[in-house]
Amino acid sequence: MSAATPEDLRWLDAAVRLATPHLGTTADNPTSAALVVDPRDQTLVARAVTARGGRPHAEAIALEAAGFEAAGCTLYTTIEPCHHWGRTPPCVDTIIRSGIMRVVIGTSDIRHAGEGLLRLESAGVEAIVANHAPSAKLHSGYLQRLSKSRPLVTLALTVSADDRIVDVATGAAASWLDQLRARSDAILIGAATARRTNTDLTIRTPGLETRTPLRVVLAGASGVDRRLNLIGGFSGYRTAIIAESDAALDAPASVEVLRVAGKSGRPDLTAALTALAEKGIQNLLVEPGPRLAAALLEADLVDHVALLTAGEATGGAAASPDGKFTAVLDAAGLYAISAETIQRDTLTLYRRPA
Ligand SMILES: NC(=O)c1ccc[n+]([C@@H]2O[C@H](COP(=O)([O-])OP(=O)(O)OC[C@H]3O[C@@H](n4cnc5c(N)ncnc54)[C@H](OP(=O)(O)O)[C@@H]3O)[C@@H](O)[C@H]2O)c1
């Protein structure tokens, strides 16, 4: 098997850039992109991203668009193509029939374990896995759901200039938070925050309004009820409640209730995340207050944190008067990987060690 060339890696970078804004739209399928490229002059013949809802897959759409021009071309795909009949025909067979000569794959899919590559090779199509880090990052939620039975968990929260989690986030945070929400398969908040803010968690940024994902409320010992906007309101978006097996709930039939094991009226957090993974959730955004953030970090269930530090006093009371939040992140072993300024605020991204 030959190695990926610098041109291959550039095309894979382009495929990842194409797919990334579509994260959160492909249900339990990977949000992959495929490019059909003519290797003689390095021109793009066709490109596609897996369709909304996860079908058809990117490879099938790109090859359909390329038609006869696919013959002799290279197919770039961010993740290993499927080789078995699921809800769609196997992409590997479509590739073989198209006349594609070479397939360059960003990252392996643990579901397929190289089977598709063998099928391609035995049909005379050269197939290589480039072990392309941006492709692995693009698909980290999908891969983690399969390998750990839980979604990739990102916490998003706002702290004051003196590093306390503020009571209610201000307007400046709304736009970056909407971007994160749109690229997630679900947003989770605790019942105390749902009660305190009565948020409906919908995306309001123009152009992204239709991207509100599944909204999930984590119910605790004090329960939740239909007076909350998220539960009894009519927003046109889906809501689910995660509750301990025996907890009493008041919710209309439009709200899905996921019952999991727990203690003292509170769901076990690992069981809660497994229940979401079973529903196909790959990337989960949690918007926690201090208690829920601490509980998830304590249970070692946090992969990324997006922390907005206000440049000035936000006006809200501190929800975490006792401790500085970045000290909590340090203690949990997370480290900062980037920081950018948004107006007067600073957005810092943290991640867990590999
Ligand atoms: N600055 C920000 O970005 C931001 C974001 C969100 C919230 N907030 C603020 O934070 C404050 C609330 O923070 P919080 O942490 O107390 O509330 P939270 O984020 O809502 O989390 C605690 C809630 O989750 C429930 N829960 C269920 N299972 C749990 C478990 N296994 N472990 C821990 N909690 C579990 C608790 O139930 P029981 O206690 O009933 O058992 C409680 O209702 C509010 O003032 C809110 O406005 C700020």
The ligand as an ORCA input file, in Angstrom:
! r2SCAN-3c Opt
* xyz 0 1
  N     -22.612     30.804     33.056
  C     -23.060     29.818     32.360
  O     -22.564     29.533     31.279
  C     -24.198     29.000     32.935
  C     -24.671     27.870     32.222
  C     -25.702     27.109     32.801
  C     -26.213     27.455     34.044
  N     -25.737     28.550     34.671
  C     -26.271     28.929     36.011
  O     -25.891     27.928     36.931
  C     -26.862     27.828     37.961
  C     -27.305     26.364     38.140
  O     -26.164     25.551     38.222
  P     -26.247     24.067     38.778
  O     -24.981     23.363     38.466
  O     -26.737     24.109     40.178
  O     -27.459     23.470     37.939
  P     -27.528     22.558     36.667
  O     -26.507     22.894     35.665
  O     -28.936     22.678     36.241
  O     -27.199     21.095     37.244
  C     -27.807     20.612     38.415
  C     -29.191     20.041     38.067
  O     -28.997     18.768     37.442
  C     -29.704     17.788     38.176
  N     -29.003     16.508     38.165
  C     -29.552     15.331     37.763
  N     -28.672     14.344     37.866
  C     -27.533     14.874     38.338
  C     -26.269     14.317     38.652
  N     -26.028     13.006     38.504
  N     -25.308     15.148     39.113
  C     -25.550     16.472     39.278
  N     -26.742     17.063     39.001
  C     -27.723     16.266     38.538
  C     -29.812     18.362     39.581
  O     -30.924     17.767     40.197
  P     -31.282     17.880     41.778
  O     -30.343     18.874     42.374
  O     -32.720     18.291     41.764
  O     -31.101     16.487     42.315
  C     -30.026     19.837     39.298
  O     -31.374     20.120     39.005
  C     -28.031     28.710     37.554
  O     -27.910     29.920     38.267
  C     -27.797     28.954     36.078
  O     -28.314     30.173     35.630
  C     -24.738     29.326     34.164
*
